[in-house]
Amino acid sequence: PPDLYYNDTESAKYTTSSRIQNIQASMTHRALELLSLRGPSFILDIGCGSGLSGEILTGEEHSWIGLDISPSMLDIALQRDGVDGDLFLSDIGQGVPFRPGTFDAAISISAIQWLCNADTSKVSPEGRLRRFFDSLYASLRRGGKAVCQFYPKNDQQRNMITTAATRAGFGAGILEDDGGTKNAKIYLVLHVGGGDVTGAVAGMEDVVVEDSRRAARELQGKRKRGKEVKGSKQWILKKKEQMQNKGKIVKATSKYTGRKRRPKF
């Protein structure tokens, strides 16, 4: 877990590495570019660490609050000049502890992939992701945006994260810089209010959009256009008719045909 991994030694190495400083600065500037804020804003820095991104937020005249689970990282942040934000020791897997509508925007650099880890059998990555995205959605004002850069280990983690975000109500898009290379960086761009994120965030043309509401609208559109949706009653009746025409025996149609069954526990 990050609170154990980033002890005093690792936190100092991370903060003083010029390579990491340059990468962090680049990704923070990219996140701000995707947020496309129109002026000084109140920003939540999720997984703020030792304040490397916070320095840039301050330089851009934004006010900010930082959350991190590592006491060592926060201790270094308190000792550094230029870290002007308020800092909180917090496990984001337990939720974002702020009132609804507090922030204009949020950023997260290389942090949320840690939520996919299960350190014990009692830890549910899905539950931690749900609590995080549900509370993040609530903490942002209507129309607010968030950009989370993360490093998924595999497609399963990527899907877990995007699914949790869209279920919380976000319109979501995945943007990949330097795709196909070892330097690839993935950005999850979120918009409060759902809908098509490409119309709400600058620079999001031709990206992979993860939006459960869009999928529902497309499904509804197919039904309106008269197309049988696989698994629907109309689709089942058509398949039955085709099988009967081939001389095969099919079950009789009843009022239960095509009806959705409740999950069994």
C-alpha positions as a Markdown table, in Angstrom:
| # | Residue | x | y | z |
|---|---|---|---|---|
| 1 | Pro | 0.0 | 0.0 | 0.0 |
| 2 | Pro | 1.2 | 3.6 | -0.7 |
| 3 | Asp | 1.3 | 4.6 | 3.0 |
| 4 | Leu | 3.8 | 1.9 | 3.6 |
| 5 | Tyr | 5.7 | 2.1 | 0.3 |
| 6 | Tyr | 6.3 | 5.9 | 0.6 |
| 7 | Asn | 8.2 | 5.9 | 3.8 |
| 8 | Asp | 10.7 | 8.6 | 4.8 |
| 9 | Thr | 13.4 | 7.2 | 2.5 |
| 10 | Glu | 11.2 | 6.6 | -0.6 |
| 11 | Ser | 9.4 | 9.9 | -0.2 |
| 12 | Ala | 12.7 | 11.8 | -0.1 |
| 13 | Lys | 13.9 | 10.0 | -3.2 |
| 14 | Tyr | 10.7 | 10.7 | -5.1 |
| 15 | Thr | 10.8 | 14.4 | -4.2 |
| 16 | Thr | 14.5 | 15.1 | -5.0 |
| 17 | Ser | 14.6 | 13.2 | -8.3 |
| 18 | Ser | 15.0 | 15.7 | -11.1 |
| 19 | Arg | 13.5 | 13.1 | -13.5 |
| 20 | Ile | 10.4 | 12.6 | -11.4 |
| 21 | Gln | 10.1 | 16.4 | -10.9 |
| 22 | Asn | 10.1 | 17.0 | -14.7 |
| 23 | Ile | 7.6 | 14.1 | -15.4 |
| 24 | Gln | 5.3 | 15.3 | -12.6 |
| 25 | Ala | 5.4 | 18.9 | -13.9 |
| 26 | Ser | 4.6 | 17.8 | -17.4 |
| 27 | Met | 1.7 | 15.7 | -16.4 |
| 28 | Thr | 0.3 | 18.5 | -14.1 |
| 29 | His | 0.5 | 21.0 | -16.9 |
| 30 | Arg | -1.3 | 18.5 | -19.2 |
| 31 | Ala | -4.0 | 18.0 | -16.6 |
| 32 | Leu | -4.5 | 21.8 | -16.3 |
| 33 | Glu | -4.7 | 22.0 | -20.1 |
| 34 | Leu | -7.5 | 19.4 | -20.2 |
| 35 | Leu | -9.3 | 21.2 | -17.3 |
| 36 | Ser | -9.2 | 24.4 | -19.4 |
| 37 | Leu | -10.1 | 26.6 | -16.4 |
| 38 | Arg | -11.0 | 30.2 | -17.3 |
| 39 | Gly | -9.5 | 31.8 | -14.2 |
| 40 | Pro | -8.2 | 31.2 | -10.7 |
| 41 | Ser | -10.1 | 28.2 | -9.2 |
| 42 | Phe | -10.4 | 26.1 | -6.1 |
| 43 | Ile | -8.8 | 22.8 | -6.9 |
| 44 | Leu | -8.5 | 19.5 | -5.0 |
| 45 | Asp | -5.2 | 17.7 | -5.5 |
| 46 | Ile | -5.8 | 14.0 | -5.0 |
| 47 | Gly | -2.7 | 12.1 | -3.9 |
| 48 | Cys | -0.8 | 15.4 | -3.6 |
| 49 | Gly | 2.3 | 13.7 | -2.2 |
| 50 | Ser | 5.1 | 16.2 | -1.3 |
| 51 | Gly | 3.4 | 19.0 | -3.2 |
| 52 | Leu | 5.1 | 18.9 | -6.6 |
| 53 | Ser | 1.8 | 19.5 | -8.4 |
| 54 | Gly | 0.7 | 21.9 | -5.8 |
| 55 | Glu | 3.6 | 24.2 | -6.6 |
| 56 | Ile | 2.4 | 24.5 | -10.1 |
| 57 | Leu | -1.2 | 25.1 | -9.0 |
| 58 | Thr | 0.0 | 28.0 | -6.9 |
| 59 | Gly | 2.1 | 29.3 | -9.7 |
| 60 | Glu | -1.0 | 29.4 | -11.9 |
| 61 | Glu | -2.8 | 31.4 | -9.2 |
| 62 | His | -5.1 | 28.6 | -8.1 |
| 63 | Ser | -6.1 | 27.9 | -4.5 |
| 64 | Trp | -5.9 | 24.2 | -3.6 |
| 65 | Ile | -6.2 | 21.5 | -1.0 |
| 66 | Gly | -4.2 | 18.4 | -1.0 |
| 67 | Leu | -5.0 | 14.9 | 0.1 |
| 68 | Asp | -2.5 | 12.0 | 0.6 |
| 69 | Ile | -2.3 | 8.8 | 2.6 |
| 70 | Ser | 1.4 | 9.0 | 3.2 |
| 71 | Pro | 2.5 | 10.8 | 6.4 |
| 72 | Ser | 6.1 | 10.9 | 5.1 |
| 73 | Met | 5.1 | 12.6 | 1.9 |
| 74 | Leu | 3.0 | 15.2 | 3.7 |
| 75 | Asp | 5.8 | 15.9 | 6.2 |
| 76 | Ile | 8.1 | 16.7 | 3.3 |
| 77 | Ala | 5.4 | 18.9 | 1.7 |
| 78 | Leu | 5.2 | 20.9 | 4.9 |
| 79 | Gln | 8.9 | 21.6 | 4.9 |
| 80 | Arg | 9.1 | 22.8 | 1.3 |
| 81 | Asp | 8.8 | 26.4 | 0.2 |
| 82 | Gly | 6.1 | 27.1 | -2.4 |
| 83 | Val | 3.6 | 24.5 | -1.1 |
| 84 | Asp | 0.8 | 26.9 | -0.1 |
| 85 | Gly | -2.2 | 24.6 | -0.1 |
| 86 | Asp | -3.8 | 23.1 | 3.0 |
| 87 | Leu | -2.8 | 19.4 | 3.4 |
| 88 | Phe | -4.9 | 16.6 | 4.8 |
| 89 | Leu | -3.9 | 13.0 | 5.7 |
| 90 | Ser | -6.6 | 11.0 | 4.1 |
| 91 | Asp | -7.3 | 7.6 | 2.5 |
| 92 | Ile | -9.3 | 8.4 | -0.7 |
| 93 | Gly | -10.6 | 4.8 | -0.7 |
| 94 | Gln | -12.7 | 5.9 | 2.2 |
| 95 | Gly | -14.1 | 8.8 | 0.3 |
| 96 | Val | -13.4 | 12.5 | -0.3 |
| 97 | Pro | -14.2 | 14.2 | 3.1 |
| 98 | Phe | -15.6 | 17.6 | 1.9 |
| 99 | Arg | -19.0 | 19.2 | 1.5 |
| 100 | Pro | -21.0 | 18.9 | -1.7 |
| 101 | Gly | -20.0 | 21.4 | -4.4 |
| 102 | Thr | -16.8 | 22.6 | -2.6 |
| 103 | Phe | -14.4 | 22.5 | -5.5 |
| 104 | Asp | -14.3 | 23.9 | -9.0 |
| 105 | Ala | -12.0 | 21.1 | -10.3 |
| 106 | Ala | -9.8 | 18.3 | -9.2 |
| 107 | Ile | -6.5 | 16.7 | -10.4 |
| 108 | Ser | -4.7 | 13.5 | -9.5 |
| 109 | Ile | -1.3 | 12.5 | -10.8 |
| 110 | Ser | -0.2 | 8.8 | -10.5 |
| 111 | Ala | -2.5 | 8.0 | -7.5 |
| 112 | Ile | -5.8 | 6.4 | -8.2 |
| 113 | Gln | -4.4 | 3.1 | -9.5 |
| 114 | Trp | -3.5 | 2.3 | -5.9 |
| 115 | Leu | -7.2 | 1.9 | -5.2 |
| 116 | Cys | -7.2 | -1.3 | -7.4 |
| 117 | Asn | -5.0 | -3.1 | -4.9 |
| 118 | Ala | -6.4 | -5.5 | -2.4 |
| 119 | Asp | -4.0 | -5.8 | 0.5 |
| 120 | Thr | -6.2 | -8.2 | 2.4 |
| 121 | Ser | -9.2 | -10.4 | 1.7 |
| 122 | Lys | -11.4 | -7.9 | 3.5 |
| 123 | Val | -10.5 | -5.1 | 1.1 |
| 124 | Ser | -12.7 | -4.6 | -1.9 |
| 125 | Pro | -11.1 | -2.6 | -4.7 |
| 126 | Glu | -14.6 | -2.1 | -6.3 |
| 127 | Gly | -15.9 | -0.7 | -3.0 |
| 128 | Arg | -12.9 | 1.7 | -2.6 |
| 129 | Leu | -13.3 | 2.9 | -6.1 |
| 130 | Arg | -17.1 | 3.4 | -5.7 |
| 131 | Arg | -16.6 | 5.4 | -2.5 |
| 132 | Phe | -13.9 | 7.6 | -4.0 |
| 133 | Phe | -15.8 | 8.5 | -7.2 |
| 134 | Asp | -19.2 | 8.9 | -5.6 |
| 135 | Ser | -17.7 | 11.4 | -3.0 |
| 136 | Leu | -15.5 | 13.1 | -5.6 |
| 137 | Tyr | -18.6 | 13.7 | -7.8 |
| 138 | Ala | -20.4 | 15.2 | -4.8 |
| 139 | Ser | -17.5 | 17.4 | -3.8 |
| 140 | Leu | -17.4 | 19.1 | -7.2 |
| 141 | Arg | -19.7 | 21.9 | -8.2 |
| 142 | Arg | -22.2 | 21.4 | -11.0 |
| 143 | Gly | -20.2 | 21.6 | -14.3 |
| 144 | Gly | -17.0 | 20.9 | -12.5 |
| 145 | Lys | -14.2 | 18.8 | -14.0 |
| 146 | Ala | -11.5 | 16.4 | -12.9 |
| 147 | Val | -8.5 | 15.0 | -14.6 |
| 148 | Cys | -6.9 | 11.8 | -13.1 |
| 149 | Gln | -3.6 | 10.6 | -14.6 |
| 150 | Phe | -3.0 | 7.0 | -13.7 |
| 151 | Tyr | -1.0 | 3.9 | -14.5 |
| 152 | Pro | -3.2 | 0.8 | -14.8 |
| 153 | Lys | -1.4 | -2.6 | -14.6 |
| 154 | Asn | -3.8 | -4.0 | -17.2 |
| 155 | Asp | -7.1 | -3.5 | -19.0 |
| 156 | Gln | -9.0 | -5.0 | -16.0 |
| 157 | Gln | -7.8 | -2.1 | -13.8 |
| 158 | Arg | -8.5 | 0.4 | -16.5 |
| 159 | Asn | -12.1 | -0.9 | -16.9 |
| 160 | Met | -12.6 | -1.0 | -13.1 |
| 161 | Ile | -11.7 | 2.6 | -12.8 |
| 162 | Thr | -13.7 | 3.9 | -15.7 |
| 163 | Thr | -16.8 | 1.9 | -14.7 |
| 164 | Ala | -16.7 | 3.2 | -11.2 |
| 165 | Ala | -16.4 | 6.8 | -12.5 |
| 166 | Thr | -19.4 | 6.5 | -14.9 |
| 167 | Arg | -21.6 | 4.8 | -12.3 |
| 168 | Ala | -21.0 | 7.7 | -10.0 |
| 169 | Gly | -22.6 | 9.9 | -12.7 |
| 170 | Phe | -19.5 | 11.4 | -14.4 |
| 171 | Gly | -19.2 | 11.9 | -18.2 |
| 172 | Ala | -15.8 | 10.3 | -18.8 |
| 173 | Gly | -13.2 | 10.1 | -21.5 |
| 174 | Ile | -9.9 | 8.3 | -21.7 |
| 175 | Leu | -7.0 | 10.2 | -23.3 |
| 176 | Glu | -3.7 | 8.5 | -23.9 |
| 177 | Asp | -0.5 | 10.4 | -24.6 |
| 178 | Asp | 2.4 | 8.6 | -26.3 |
| 179 | Gly | 0.2 | 5.5 | -26.8 |
| 180 | Gly | 2.0 | 2.3 | -27.6 |
| 181 | Thr | 5.3 | 3.4 | -26.0 |
| 182 | Lys | 6.8 | 2.8 | -22.6 |
| 183 | Asn | 6.2 | 6.5 | -21.9 |
| 184 | Ala | 2.4 | 6.2 | -22.4 |
| 185 | Lys | 0.3 | 8.2 | -20.0 |
| 186 | Ile | -3.4 | 7.7 | -19.5 |
| 187 | Tyr | -5.7 | 10.5 | -18.4 |
| 188 | Leu | -9.2 | 10.0 | -17.2 |
| 189 | Val | -11.1 | 13.2 | -17.9 |
| 190 | Leu | -14.3 | 13.6 | -15.9 |
| 191 | His | -17.2 | 16.1 | -16.1 |
| 192 | Val | -19.9 | 16.5 | -13.5 |
| 193 | Gly | -23.3 | 16.0 | -15.0 |
| 194 | Gly | -22.5 | 13.1 | -17.3 |
| 195 | Gly | -23.1 | 13.5 | -21.0 |
| 196 | Asp | -20.5 | 13.6 | -23.8 |
| 197 | Val | -17.3 | 14.8 | -22.2 |
| 198 | Thr | -15.8 | 15.7 | -25.6 |
| 199 | Gly | -18.2 | 18.7 | -25.8 |
| 200 | Ala | -17.4 | 19.9 | -22.2 |
| 201 | Val | -13.6 | 19.6 | -22.2 |
| 202 | Ala | -11.1 | 21.2 | -24.6 |
| 203 | Gly | -8.7 | 18.9 | -26.4 |
| 204 | Met | -10.9 | 15.8 | -26.1 |
| 205 | Glu | -11.6 | 15.2 | -29.8 |
| 206 | Asp | -11.2 | 11.6 | -31.0 |
| 207 | Val | -10.8 | 10.1 | -27.6 |
| 208 | Val | -12.4 | 6.9 | -26.2 |
| 209 | Val | -15.5 | 8.1 | -24.3 |
| 210 | Glu | -16.7 | 6.0 | -21.4 |
| 211 | Asp | -20.3 | 7.1 | -20.8 |
| 212 | Ser | -23.0 | 4.7 | -19.5 |
| 213 | Arg | -25.7 | 7.3 | -20.3 |
| 214 | Arg | -24.6 | 7.4 | -23.9 |
| 215 | Ala | -24.9 | 3.6 | -24.1 |
| 216 | Ala | -28.4 | 3.8 | -22.6 |
| 217 | Arg | -29.4 | 6.5 | -25.2 |
| 218 | Glu | -28.0 | 4.3 | -28.0 |
| 219 | Leu | -30.0 | 1.3 | -26.8 |
| 220 | Gln | -33.1 | 3.4 | -26.6 |
| 221 | Gly | -32.5 | 4.7 | -30.1 |
| 222 | Lys | -32.3 | 1.2 | -31.5 |
| 223 | Arg | -35.6 | 0.4 | -30.0 |
| 224 | Lys | -37.2 | 3.5 | -31.4 |
| 225 | Arg | -35.9 | 2.6 | -34.9 |
| 226 | Gly | -37.5 | -0.7 | -34.7 |
| 227 | Lys | -34.4 | -2.8 | -34.4 |
| 228 | Glu | -34.7 | -5.9 | -32.1 |
| 229 | Val | -32.2 | -5.6 | -29.3 |
| 230 | Lys | -30.5 | -9.0 | -28.5 |
| 231 | Gly | -32.3 | -10.6 | -25.5 |
| 232 | Ser | -35.4 | -8.5 | -25.8 |
| 233 | Lys | -38.9 | -10.1 | -26.2 |
| 234 | Gln | -39.1 | -9.1 | -29.9 |
| 235 | Trp | -35.7 | -10.7 | -30.6 |
| 236 | Ile | -36.6 | -13.9 | -28.8 |
| 237 | Leu | -39.9 | -14.2 | -30.7 |
| 238 | Lys | -38.2 | -13.6 | -34.0 |
| 239 | Lys | -35.6 | -16.3 | -33.2 |
| 240 | Lys | -38.4 | -18.7 | -32.2 |
| 241 | Glu | -40.2 | -18.1 | -35.4 |
| 242 | Gln | -37.0 | -18.8 | -37.4 |
| 243 | Met | -36.5 | -22.1 | -35.5 |
| 244 | Gln | -40.1 | -23.2 | -36.1 |
| 245 | Asn | -39.7 | -22.5 | -39.8 |
| 246 | Lys | -36.8 | -24.9 | -39.8 |
| 247 | Gly | -39.0 | -27.6 | -38.2 |
| 248 | Lys | -37.4 | -27.5 | -34.8 |
| 249 | Ile | -39.3 | -27.7 | -31.5 |
| 250 | Val | -39.3 | -24.6 | -29.4 |
| 251 | Lys | -40.8 | -23.8 | -26.0 |
| 252 | Ala | -44.3 | -22.2 | -25.9 |
| 253 | Thr | -44.5 | -18.4 | -25.6 |
| 254 | Ser | -45.9 | -17.1 | -22.4 |
| 255 | Lys | -46.2 | -13.8 | -20.6 |
| 256 | Tyr | -42.8 | -14.6 | -19.0 |
| 257 | Thr | -41.0 | -14.8 | -22.3 |
| 258 | Gly | -38.2 | -12.2 | -22.5 |
| 259 | Arg | -38.9 | -10.9 | -19.0 |
| 260 | Lys | -35.8 | -9.9 | -17.0 |
| 261 | Arg | -35.1 | -12.1 | -14.0 |
| 262 | Arg | -34.0 | -10.7 | -10.7 |
| 263 | Pro | -30.5 | -11.8 | -9.6 |
| 264 | Lys | -30.4 | -14.7 | -7.3 |
| 265 | Phe | -28.3 | -14.6 | -4.1 |
